[in-house]
Amino acid sequence: MTGAGREDAAAVACAHCGQPVIGRGTADAAGKRYCCTGCAAAADLVRELGLDGLYARRTLDPTARPPRPDEELPELVSHVRTDDRGRNTIDLMVDGLQCAACVQLIERAIAADDRVADARMNMTTRRLRVAWQGAPELADRLVNPAVRLGYRLLPYDAERMAAADDAQGRELIRAMAVAGFAAGNVMLLSIGIWAAGDAGMGEATRSLLHWASALIALPAIAYAGRPFFKSAWSALSRGRTNMDVPISIGVILTAAASLAHTWRGELHAYFDSATMLLFFLLIGRVLDARARGQARRTVAELIALARQPVSILDEATGALRRLAASDVRPGMIARVAAGERIGVDGVVLRGQGEIDQSLVTGESLPRMVVPGDRVTGGAVVLGAPLDIRVDAAGEDGQLAEMARLIEAAEQRRAGRVAFADRVSRAYAPTVHLAALLTFFGWWALVGIDWYDALSHAVAVLIITCPCALALAVPATQVAAASALARRGVLLQSPLALERLGQVDHVVLDKTGTLTLGRPRPVGLEALLGDADARARLGRAAALAAMSRHPLSQALAQAVPADLLPVAPAGEGGETAVEQAG
């Protein structure tokens, strides 16, 4: 092979994983080159699934692990959960997830097996859930297509996922901090040049300020621009464009033009514009990452509640034992003490009292339950202890289902998100064409110097920066889903948010009264003028402070502290016993 041939081979990117093809590599009948036989086999699998168009739609993330099939699948059988109907479920972390096209590919590849009942991939949490009928030992075989495609699968570990997200978030924050530092200092230097005007500052002083700006801005741009530069290079190396391409070109050309202006001793340089643009773009990236992280934390909190240990009653001996939620089976008897959160779904066998279901239903007022009533996980027992016959627990319970609903809501795309995605595919080529026409228009038609024409073209790239189009809609959608979940509202479709903007009437199925969910006693002012009433009110508030009931807590918080008795309630011959109901 000639030297030119070797260089050409090294410059080719693998058609599957995007990594450089070293040497000849492997080629298919269509002439596409692959870095290894594993990538060639993965491409064959993609064609068998009828997803040939995936390679044109996907975007490789340079910061993510490349989808190269070189990983061994770990042992998974011990992580399979089997319910009483014989349905097996396993949750896995997916490493190497690049974009939404990967989600479709993984789901289709696994669901192609007829034994798979459900395969759901969530891009936000990178969590893959697979359910099937049959032996638990089938887990390795059923998820193996995803491994053959180059994705690494591991048992789902929320702490490991959080650590990876934190590392990425810290990297973005460091880049934002560097860009902000550079933007602020370069702006201070630029203010001196602007204030002096064209003739108020000597050439040597102005040149010194420009070189000082360059000394601050160029290293900062090289460091803070890495998230955009890597993404843009990954897209361009595959013959495609994305939103980061015009951003990267605009920032690099602005910095280069400013350096040339400084070298030539011209009046103006634009280091401040380049650093400030990067700073604001990185603010958007950090906010987007934080919103998605909050959504993941909301799901993790629900999952953690669903996995709390449960006290199981042995009716033969009367002994209590603590079991992990995954070990609790339908038919067992769970005992929930006063003040404890219910960790199972089931029917009350013994005991009666009020429970707080605000986490599950959003209803602030407690609900009275008696034997025979159904209760769900997440409610807090306010009265006497309850014995509950278990119907579902752990991943099969209500809390886990709420987490799955939130994941599904975050995964679905609203109409405006889909519109933004469609526009973004045409946005970058359109902006590049507009900048190119601007350059040739000023240079060829107006007749100015090519160097000045290039400055006009760079201005087009900067002004048309697509940060809002790229980040605003998805970040808003994810943040809204997470905020609603914290307030007890499950968003099953982002389309509901768009339809809510068109609502002009709200019909409330209530008794005619809207409340804030926080009881507040009224008429206490009339009692404050009577010394005897004040004393009785103080003793009542002290007793109420010992109860978790919402009405008791409201009374305890409303009574002034100076009315409370010096001796604790219950001493001196007075006591209180809280009865159910």
C-alpha positions in Angstrom: 0.0 0.0 0.0 1.3 3.5 -0.8 1.8 6.2 1.7 -1.2 8.0 0.3 -3.3 4.9 0.5 -2.4 4.5 4.2 -3.3 8.1 5.0 -6.6 7.7 3.2 -7.4 4.5 5.2 -6.6 6.2 8.4 -8.8 9.2 7.6 -11.9 7.0 7.1 -14.4 6.7 10.0 -16.1 3.4 10.8 -19.6 3.4 9.3 -21.0 2.0 12.6 -19.1 3.3 15.6 -17.5 6.4 14.0 -13.9 5.5 15.2 -11.0 5.7 12.7 -10.5 2.7 10.5 -6.9 1.6 11.0 -5.4 -0.2 8.0 -7.9 -1.8 5.6 -10.4 -2.6 8.2 -13.5 -4.4 6.9 -15.8 -3.5 4.0 -19.3 -4.7 3.0 -20.8 -5.1 -0.4 -21.8 -1.5 -0.6 -18.2 -0.3 0.1 -18.8 0.9 3.6 -15.8 0.6 5.8 -15.7 -0.8 9.4 -13.0 -0.7 12.0 -13.5 -4.4 13.0 -15.6 -7.4 12.2 -17.8 -6.7 15.3 -18.9 -3.3 13.8 -19.6 -5.0 10.4 -21.7 -7.6 12.1 -23.6 -4.9 14.0 -24.3 -3.1 10.7 -25.7 -6.4 9.3 -28.0 -6.7 12.3 -29.2 -3.1 11.8 -30.1 -4.0 8.2 -31.9 -7.1 9.3 -34.0 -5.0 11.6 -34.9 -2.7 8.7 -33.3 0.3 10.3 -30.8 1.2 7.6 -31.8 4.9 7.8 -30.6 5.0 11.5 -27.0 5.9 10.5 -28.3 9.0 8.7 -30.4 10.2 11.6 -28.2 9.5 14.6 -25.6 11.9 16.1 -22.5 10.5 17.7 -21.6 12.1 21.0 -17.8 12.5 21.2 -18.0 12.4 25.0 -19.8 9.1 25.1 -18.4 5.6 24.8 -18.4 4.7 21.0 -20.8 1.8 20.2 -18.1 -0.7 19.4 -19.1 -4.4 20.1 -16.1 -5.3 22.2 -17.7 -5.8 25.7 -18.6 -9.0 27.4 -22.1 -9.3 28.9 -22.0 -9.7 32.7 -24.0 -12.3 34.6 -27.6 -11.1 34.8 -29.7 -13.9 36.2 -29.3 -12.8 39.8 -30.8 -9.4 38.9 -34.0 -10.8 37.3 -37.3 -10.2 39.2 -40.1 -12.7 38.7 -43.7 -12.0 39.7 -46.4 -14.4 40.7 -47.6 -14.6 37.1 -44.2 -15.8 35.9 -43.3 -12.6 34.2 -39.6 -11.7 34.4 -38.2 -8.2 34.5 -34.7 -6.8 34.6 -33.4 -3.2 34.7 -30.1 -2.4 33.0 -27.8 0.6 32.6 -26.9 1.3 29.0 -23.4 2.8 28.3 -22.7 4.2 24.9 -26.1 5.7 24.3 -25.6 8.5 21.7 -29.0 10.0 20.7 -32.7 9.2 20.3 -32.0 7.0 17.3 -30.1 4.6 19.6 -33.2 4.3 21.8 -35.2 3.1 18.8 -32.5 0.7 17.7 -32.1 -0.9 21.2 -35.8 -1.3 21.6 -36.3 -2.8 18.2 -33.4 -5.1 18.4 -34.5 -6.6 21.7 -38.2 -6.7 20.9 -37.5 -8.7 17.7 -37.5 -11.8 19.9 -41.0 -13.1 20.3 -40.4 -14.1 23.9 -39.9 -10.4 24.9 -43.1 -8.9 26.2 -41.8 -5.3 26.6 -38.5 -3.5 26.0 -38.4 0.1 27.1 -35.4 2.4 26.9 -35.3 5.8 28.6 -32.7 8.2 27.2 -32.9 10.6 30.2 -32.1 8.0 32.8 -30.3 5.6 30.4 -32.3 2.8 31.9 -33.4 -0.2 29.9 -36.3 -2.4 31.2 -36.9 -5.7 29.6 -39.8 -8.0 30.4 -40.4 -11.6 29.1 -42.2 -14.8 29.8 -40.1 -17.9 30.4 -37.1 -18.8 32.3 -35.1 -16.1 34.1 -31.9 -17.6 32.6 -33.0 -16.2 29.2 -32.0 -12.7 30.3 -28.5 -12.9 28.8 -29.8 -14.2 25.5 -32.6 -11.7 25.1 -30.5 -8.6 25.7 -27.5 -9.9 23.7 -28.6 -8.1 20.5 -27.9 -4.7 22.3 -24.4 -5.9 23.2 -23.9 -7.0 19.5 -24.8 -3.5 18.5 -22.0 -2.1 20.6 -23.7 -1.0 23.8 -22.5 -2.0 27.2 -25.1 -3.3 29.6 -24.8 -3.4 33.3 -27.3 -4.0 36.2 -29.0 -0.8 36.9 -27.2 1.2 39.7 -28.7 4.6 40.5 -25.6 5.7 42.4 -23.3 4.9 39.5 -25.6 6.8 37.1 -25.7 9.8 39.4 -21.9 9.8 39.7 -21.5 9.8 35.9 -24.1 12.6 35.6 -22.3 14.6 38.3 -19.0 14.3 36.5 -20.5 15.6 33.3 -22.2 18.4 35.1 -19.0 19.4 36.9 -17.2 19.5 33.5 -19.9 21.8 32.1 -19.8 24.1 35.2 -16.0 24.4 34.9 -16.3 25.3 31.2 -19.0 27.9 32.1 -16.8 29.3 34.9 -13.8 29.7 32.6 -15.9 31.3 29.9 -17.5 33.7 32.4 -14.2 34.7 33.9 -12.8 35.4 30.4 -15.9 37.2 29.3 -15.9 39.5 32.3 -12.2 40.4 32.1 -12.2 40.9 28.3 -15.3 43.0 28.6 -13.5 45.3 31.2 -10.6 45.7 28.7 -13.0 46.4 25.9 -14.9 49.1 27.8 -11.7 51.1 27.9 -11.3 50.9 24.1 -15.0 51.7 23.5 -14.9 54.7 25.9 -11.9 56.2 24.2 -13.5 56.1 20.8 -11.5 56.1 17.5 -9.1 58.9 18.4 -9.0 59.1 22.1 -6.5 56.3 22.7 -3.0 55.8 21.4 -2.3 53.0 19.0 0.2 51.4 21.4 -2.3 51.4 24.3 -5.1 50.0 22.2 -2.8 47.3 20.8 -1.7 46.4 24.3 -5.4 46.0 25.4 -6.2 43.9 22.4 -3.2 41.6 23.0 -4.2 41.3 26.7 -7.7 40.4 25.6 -6.3 37.7 23.2 -4.1 36.3 26.0 -7.2 35.8 28.1 -9.7 34.9 25.5 -7.9 32.3 23.3 -7.0 29.8 26.0 -10.5 30.2 27.5 -12.2 29.6 24.1 -10.1 26.5 23.6 -11.1 25.1 27.0 -14.7 26.3 27.3 -15.6 25.5 23.7 -14.8 21.8 23.9 -18.4 20.6 24.4 -19.3 22.3 21.1 -16.1 21.6 19.2 -16.2 17.9 19.9 -19.9 17.6 18.9 -19.3 19.6 15.8 -16.2 17.6 14.8 -18.1 14.3 15.3 -20.9 15.4 13.0 -18.6 16.8 10.3 -16.4 13.7 10.3 -19.5 11.8 9.3 -20.6 14.2 6.6 -23.4 15.7 8.6 -24.1 18.9 10.5 -25.8 19.7 13.8 -26.6 22.7 15.9 -23.0 22.9 17.3 -21.4 23.3 13.8 -22.5 26.9 13.2 -21.7 27.7 16.9 -18.2 26.3 16.6 -17.5 27.9 13.2 -18.8 31.2 14.4 -16.7 31.2 17.6 -13.5 30.0 15.9 -13.8 32.5 13.0 -14.5 35.3 15.4 -11.5 34.5 17.5 -9.3 34.1 14.4 -10.6 37.3 12.9 -10.0 39.2 16.1 -6.4 37.8 16.3 -5.8 39.0 12.8 -7.2 42.4 13.6 -4.9 42.6 16.6 -1.9 41.5 14.5 -2.7 44.2 11.9 -3.2 46.9 14.5 -6.8 47.6 13.6 -9.3 49.5 15.7 -11.6 46.7 16.6 -11.3 43.1 17.9 -14.2 40.9 19.0 -12.7 38.6 21.7 -15.4 39.9 24.0 -18.2 38.7 21.7 -16.7 35.2 21.3 -16.2 34.7 25.0 -19.6 36.1 26.0 -21.4 33.9 23.4 -19.7 30.8 24.8 -20.6 31.9 28.3 -24.3 32.3 27.6 -24.4 29.0 25.5 -22.8 27.1 28.4 -25.3 28.6 30.8 -28.0 27.0 28.7 -26.2 23.7 28.6 -25.8 23.7 32.4 -29.4 24.6 33.0 -30.5 21.8 30.6 -28.2 19.3 32.4 -29.5 20.4 35.8 -33.2 20.1 34.7 -32.6 16.6 33.4 -30.7 15.7 36.5 -33.6 16.9 38.6 -35.9 14.7 36.6 -33.7 11.7 37.2 -33.6 12.5 40.9 -37.4 12.7 41.1 -37.6 9.2 39.6 -34.8 8.0 41.9 -36.6 9.3 45.0 -39.8 7.4 44.1 -37.8 4.3 43.3 -36.0 4.6 46.7 -39.4 4.9 48.5 -40.6 1.8 46.6 -37.6 -0.2 47.7 -37.7 0.6 51.5 -37.7 -2.4 53.8 -41.1 -3.6 54.9 -42.1 -5.1 58.3 -43.7 -8.5 57.7 -45.8 -10.1 60.4 -45.6 -13.9 61.0 -49.2 -14.7 62.0 -48.2 -18.0 63.5 -45.7 -16.6 66.0 -46.6 -12.9 66.0 -43.0 -12.0 65.2 -42.0 -9.1 63.0 -39.2 -9.3 60.4 -37.8 -6.7 58.1 -37.7 -7.7 54.4 -36.4 -5.9 51.4 -39.2 -4.8 49.1 -38.0 -7.1 46.4 -38.5 -10.1 48.7 -42.1 -9.3 49.7 -44.6 -11.5 48.0 -48.4 -11.1 47.6 -50.3 -12.7 50.4 -47.9 -11.6 53.1 -49.0 -9.4 56.0 -47.2 -6.1 56.4 -47.5 -4.1 59.6 -47.1 -0.3 59.3 -46.6 1.7 62.5 -48.0 5.2 63.2 -45.9 7.8 61.4 -44.5 5.2 59.0 -44.8 5.3 55.2 -46.7 2.4 53.6 -44.4 0.5 51.4 -46.8 -2.0 49.8 -50.1 -2.0 47.9 -52.8 -4.1 49.5 -56.0 -4.3 51.7 -56.3 -3.4 55.4 -56.8 -6.4 57.6 -56.6 -5.0 61.1 -56.6 -1.5 62.5 -58.2 1.7 61.5 -57.1 5.3 61.2 -56.3 8.2 58.9 -53.6 8.1 56.3 -51.9 10.9 54.4 -52.1 10.1 50.6 -50.9 13.5 49.3 -47.8 12.0 47.7 -49.9 9.6 45.7 -53.2 11.4 45.0 -52.3 15.1 45.7 -55.3 15.2 48.2 -54.1 17.1 51.3 -56.8 16.0 53.7 -56.3 12.6 55.4 -58.3 9.6 54.5 -60.0 7.3 57.0 -59.3 3.6 56.3 -60.9 0.6 58.0 -60.5 -3.1 57.4 -61.3 -4.0 53.9 -60.1 -0.7 52.4 -57.4 -0.7 49.7 -54.2 1.3 50.3 -51.3 2.1 48.1 -47.6 2.6 48.7 -46.4 6.1 49.5 -49.2 7.0 52.0 -48.2 7.8 55.6 -50.1 6.3 58.6 -51.3 9.1 60.9 -53.3 7.1 63.4 -53.1 3.5 64.8 -50.8 0.9 63.2 -52.3 -1.1 60.3 -51.9 -4.7 59.2 -52.1 -4.9 55.4 -52.4 -8.0 53.2 -49.9 -7.4 50.4 -51.1 -7.4 46.8 -48.0 -5.8 45.3 -44.7 -4.4 46.4 -41.3 -3.1 45.1 -41.2 -2.8 41.4 -44.8 -4.0 41.0 -46.2 -1.4 43.4 -47.8 2.0 42.8 -44.7 4.0 43.6 -42.7 2.2 41.0 -45.5 2.6 38.5 -45.4 6.4 39.2 -41.7 6.4 38.5 -42.3 4.6 35.2 -45.0 7.1 34.2 -42.6 10.0 34.9 -39.9 8.3 32.8 -42.3 7.8 30.0 -43.6 11.4 30.1 -40.0 12.7 29.9 -39.3 10.4 27.0 -42.2 11.4 24.9 -41.7 14.4 22.7 -44.2 17.3 22.6 -45.3 18.8 19.3 -43.0 21.8 19.7 -40.0 19.6 20.5 -40.6 17.5 17.4 -40.9 20.8 15.4 -37.6 22.1 16.9 -35.9 18.8 15.9 -37.2 19.0 12.3 -36.2 22.7 12.0 -32.7 22.0 13.5 -31.9 19.5 10.8 -32.3 22.2 8.2 -31.1 25.1 10.4 -27.4 24.5 10.2 -27.2 24.2 6.4 -29.4 27.2 6.0 -27.2 29.3 8.3 -24.0 28.2 6.5 -25.5 29.1 3.1 -26.6 32.5 4.4 -23.1 33.2 5.7 -21.6 32.1 2.4 -23.9 34.3 0.4 -23.1 37.2 2.7 -19.4 36.7 2.1 -19.7 36.5 -1.7 -22.3 39.4 -1.7 -20.0 41.8 0.0 -16.9 40.6 -1.7 -18.0 40.1 -5.3 -21.0 42.5 -5.6 -20.2 45.4 -3.2 -16.4 45.1 -3.9 -15.0 45.3 -0.4 -11.9 43.5 0.7 -12.3 39.7 1.3 -11.1 40.2 4.9 -13.9 42.6 5.7 -16.4 40.4 3.8 -15.4 37.5 6.1 -16.2 39.7 9.1 -19.8 40.2 7.8 -20.1 36.4 7.3 -18.9 35.7 10.8 -21.5 38.3 12.1 -24.2 36.2 10.4 -23.1 33.1 12.1 -22.9 34.8 15.5 -26.3 36.5 15.2 -28.1 33.4 14.1 -26.7 31.3 17.0 -29.4 28.5 17.6 -29.0 28.2 21.4 -32.7 29.0 22.0 -33.9 26.6 19.4 -31.6 23.8 20.6 -32.2 24.1 24.3 -35.2 26.1 25.3 -38.0 23.7 24.4 -36.5 20.4 25.7 -35.3 22.0 28.9 -38.7 23.5 29.6 -40.4 20.2 29.0 -38.2 18.2 31.3 -38.2 20.8 34.0 -42.0 21.0 33.9 -42.5 17.2 34.1 -40.2 17.1 37.1 -41.8 20.1 38.9 -45.3 18.7 38.4 -44.2 15.3 39.8 -42.9 17.0 43.0 -46.4 18.5 43.4 -48.2 15.2 43.0 -49.2 15.6 39.3 -48.1 12.9 36.9 -47.5 14.2 33.3 -48.3 11.3 31.0 -47.8 13.3 27.8 -46.0 16.6 27.1 -48.8 17.4 24.7 -50.9 18.2 27.8 -48.6 21.2 28.6 -49.3 22.6 25.2 -53.0 22.0 25.4 -53.1 23.7 28.8 -52.1 26.9 27.2 -55.4 26.9 25.3 -57.6 26.2 28.3 -60.0 29.0 29.1 -62.3 27.1 31.6 -61.5 24.9 34.5 -64.2 22.5 35.9 -63.4 21.4 39.5 -65.0 18.2 40.8 -65.1 19.5 44.4 -67.8 20.5 47.0 -67.7 24.2 45.9 -64.7 25.1 48.0 -61.0 25.4 47.0 -58.4 25.0 49.7 -54.7 25.4 49.9 -54.3 22.1 51.6 -53.0 23.7 54.8 -55.7 23.8 57.5 -55.8 27.0 59.6 -57.9 27.6 62.7 -60.1 30.7 62.7 -61.6 32.7 65.5 -58.6 32.4 67.9 -58.5 36.2 68.3 -61.7 36.1 70.2 -60.2 33.8 72.8 -57.1 35.8 73.4 -58.8 38.4 75.5 -59.9 35.9 78.2 -57.1 34.7 80.6 -58.8 31.4 81.3 -59.4 30.8 77.6 -55.8 31.6 76.8 -54.6 29.0 79.3 -56.9 26.4 77.9 -55.8 27.3 74.4 -52.1 27.0 75.4 -52.7 23.5 76.9 -54.6 22.4 73.8 -51.8 23.6 71.6 -49.2 21.7 73.7 -51.2 18.5 73.4 -51.7 19.0 69.6 -48.0 19.4 69.1 -47.6 15.7 70.1 -49.8 14.5 67.2 -49.0 14.1 63.5 -52.6 14.8 62.5 -52.8 17.8 60.1 -55.5 19.6 62.2 -53.4 19.1 65.4 -50.4 20.5 63.6 -52.3 23.4 62.3 -53.5 24.3 65.9 -50.0 23.9 67.3 -48.5 26.3 64.7 -51.3 28.9 65.0 -51.1 29.4 68.8 -48.5 32.0 69.9 -45.5 30.5 71.7 -46.0 32.6 74.9 -49.3 30.8 75.5 -47.8 27.4 75.8 -47.5 26.1 79.4 -44.1 25.9 81.0 -44.5 22.3 82.1 -44.9 19.8 79.2 -48.4 18.7 78.5 -49.3 15.5 80.3 -47.7 16.5 83.6 -49.7 17.7 86.5 -52.5 15.2 86.1 -53.4 15.9 82.5 -52.7 13.6 79.6 -54.1 12.9 76.1 -54.5 9.8 74.1 -55.0 10.0 70.3 -57.7 7.7 69.1 -58.3 6.6 65.6 -60.9 8.7 63.9 
